[in-house]
Amino acid sequence: MKPLLIRNSLIAGLASLSLFSGVQAKQPAAPDVQQTRLGGLQWENGYPSKSTVQKLYDELDFQRATQAYLWALPAVGFKTLYDAQAKTFGARNGDVVLYQTLKDKAGMLTPNITTLYAFSFWDLGKQGPLVVEVPAGLTAGGVMDIWQQPITDMGQTGPDKGAGGKYLILPPGSPEIAAPGFRIVRSPSNQIWFGTRGLDPDKAAAEATVRQHRLYGWNQRANPPVSAYIPVAGRPWQSAQPATLDYWRLLSELYANEPVAPRDRMMFGMLAPLGIMAGQPFSPDARQAKLLTESAQVGELMARTIAFDKRTPGATVYPGKHWEYAVLFDLDQESPDKRRVQFDERASWFYEAIGMSSGMQGRLLGFGQVYLEASKDKAGRWLDGGKTYRMRVPANPPVKQFWSVTLYDNVSRGPLITDQGAADLSSRKPNLVANGDGSVDVFFAPVQPAGASNWIKTTPGKGWFAYFRFYGPTEPYFSKAWQLNDIEVLKP
């Protein structure tokens, strides 16, 4: 190559390099502080400072735990009820606890006041398969796993359809059992919960039928023991999920010897840095305990918001009204297309209530229950214990059995209790007063309005919400030919 050509090439190359270097030099340096919703975060040549690392990890773990609080509501609800029966009432696995009166049910999330409840627990991993003998008669219930997912319905809404029969519940992963004459189902969890209600309008007959249930181990079938029935007998108790560090202790205790379903492994993975691992002792350090305590507090407030101000599409029952479906999820707690867990829908129900079954889904014509709830009046304002309201139940309610309306404290989610007694009224009430057209006016107020026979007392300074239950819903409910009216405030 000629010297001149070489010289020109070198000059061009150096010029290009100088131009490229100049461009690079003009690029802005990474900021030392980035402003975010967490405040200013410091960075050192693109790396987080020590204080930024701490702040981001704290926020990461806090966010994970608040969502895990919502996720774990049904499981912790299972555990709080189990602990109440075992520790407060002294019930062993297989014993059946009877919840009969308002005082018995005062510690329960949104119980109905009309019917008798009977609950029992069993550990398939420790005690082996469970036999449940269901009597013929007016009962409805079933068995659930630790996520309160129904394993099978029993009674009127179960495969026995109220005729009674024997059920055999197998542990996860155990060998199949030949058991002619038994309805055999398998649980995905070791711990299970049996629950039923007596539906006979005669309370004595309802209790007598419920007491005919027998629960015992498969290994006891040759000489089955008689089930022990333990009345609550008015003893004080609570089953609401705590908004404290105890929430996570309960979750850890529940999973001491439980398999983890594939869909729950992601959550346990996110909780591992906070010291919560299935099958491991719960012993958080000071940092973990602080974050878990704070997340339980905020998680509970998130759950309350999800429950009372629902954002789930289709939550409203009647266009232009404020009654909502209390149950918005399917039995397996997954969307119909199986592409997502019904996260908010599940949290909304299990923050307010306990238990689930086919009969409680509100989809069985003539059987089971429908649960509608209201936390706002006709004008869309929160229900206030200091105001006077009226709700008109139209004539010919679409039920085969009965309807009821019950008021609950919006913080404890237990029955609203006043010196009047139960904040409840049902079509089974002997002195229920109807209007001339067959409709029924129900009044909610701190003081009985003049001429108001069907009155439920409320407490000034407290919010409340209502459940309206249809027992044995009939076709006009499903077609919406019959519609429940809003709760409307009355002027003083």
Secondary structure as GFF3:
##gff-version 3
##sequence-region A 1 492
A	DSSP	alpha_helix	3	26	.	.	.	ID=ss1
A	DSSP	beta_strand	33	36	.	.	.	ID=ss2
A	DSSP	beta_strand	39	44	.	.	.	ID=ss3
A	DSSP	beta_strand	47	48	.	.	.	ID=ss4
A	DSSP	alpha_helix	50	71	.	.	.	ID=ss5
A	DSSP	alpha_helix	73	83	.	.	.	ID=ss6
A	DSSP	pi_helix	84	88	.	.	.	ID=ss7
A	DSSP	beta_strand	96	99	.	.	.	ID=ss8
A	DSSP	alpha_helix	102	105	.	.	.	ID=ss9
A	DSSP	beta_strand	116	123	.	.	.	ID=ss10
A	DSSP	alpha_helix	124	127	.	.	.	ID=ss11
A	DSSP	beta_strand	130	134	.	.	.	ID=ss12
A	DSSP	beta_strand	139	144	.	.	.	ID=ss13
A	DSSP	beta_strand	150	155	.	.	.	ID=ss14
A	DSSP	beta_strand	165	170	.	.	.	ID=ss15
A	DSSP	beta_strand	182	186	.	.	.	ID=ss16
A	DSSP	beta_strand	191	198	.	.	.	ID=ss17
A	DSSP	alpha_helix	203	210	.	.	.	ID=ss18
A	DSSP	beta_strand	214	217	.	.	.	ID=ss19
A	DSSP	three_ten_helix	218	220	.	.	.	ID=ss20
A	DSSP	beta_strand	229	231	.	.	.	ID=ss21
A	DSSP	alpha_helix	246	254	.	.	.	ID=ss22
A	DSSP	three_ten_helix	255	257	.	.	.	ID=ss23
A	DSSP	three_ten_helix	262	264	.	.	.	ID=ss24
A	DSSP	alpha_helix	265	271	.	.	.	ID=ss25
A	DSSP	three_ten_helix	272	274	.	.	.	ID=ss26
A	DSSP	alpha_helix	286	308	.	.	.	ID=ss27
A	DSSP	beta_strand	324	325	.	.	.	ID=ss28
A	DSSP	alpha_helix	343	352	.	.	.	ID=ss29
A	DSSP	three_ten_helix	358	361	.	.	.	ID=ss30
A	DSSP	beta_strand	369	374	.	.	.	ID=ss31
A	DSSP	beta_strand	389	393	.	.	.	ID=ss32
A	DSSP	beta_strand	399	409	.	.	.	ID=ss33
A	DSSP	beta_strand	417	418	.	.	.	ID=ss34
A	DSSP	beta_strand	421	422	.	.	.	ID=ss35
A	DSSP	beta_strand	424	426	.	.	.	ID=ss36
A	DSSP	beta_strand	440	445	.	.	.	ID=ss37
A	DSSP	beta_strand	455	457	.	.	.	ID=ss38
A	DSSP	beta_strand	464	473	.	.	.	ID=ss39
A	DSSP	alpha_helix	475	479	.	.	.	ID=ss40
A	DSSP	beta_strand	488	489	.	.	.	ID=ss41
###
